Amino acid sequence: MKIAKNSVVTIDYTLTDDDGKVLDSSVGQGPMAYLHGHGQIVAGLEKALSGKGAGEQVKVAVAPKDGYGEKGGGKTMAIAREDLPGDVDLEEGMPLHATGPDGHDLVLWVQKIEGEQVTLSTEHPMAGVTLHFDVAIKEVRAATKDELQHGHAHGPEGHHHH
Ligand code: ZN
């Protein structure tokens, strides 16, 4: 079957920047499964995979506007390290999950750590970067009722929360 809205798609992928530097890859982690058409992967890649099938290789360059956004559009805030949960090993570039004022999940990225001061940003560390994806499509299947209700793919390569 071809990839369409509500397909569960299993992929191997490597993401590089304009210089060929590897930014992210499923190599060594095992393939990733996602629910197509629900914004779980960046828009540009989702669009490129639509209509493709298992066994196909897809190479696509995704501009920032269809990836993690343009640079400079984020909000930053500086907070004291002691105001963050103590059980987190802070690292520059890592995401922190918070709840926004509207009650929705919000991801803040650790932009800088200077002594006891931590700068958080709403801007993804890969904002402004053209994303070069090299994707091998391993499997395409219809989502189950549970997966559609939850809005994500279930195991072995998807979520493991049940
Ligand atoms: Zn679930």
Boltz pocket constraint, residues with backbone or C-beta under 6 A from the ligand:
constraints:
  - pocket:
      binder: B
      contacts: [[A, 146], [A, 147], [A, 150], [A, 152], [A, 153], [A, 154], [A, 159], [A, 161]]
      max_distance: 6.0
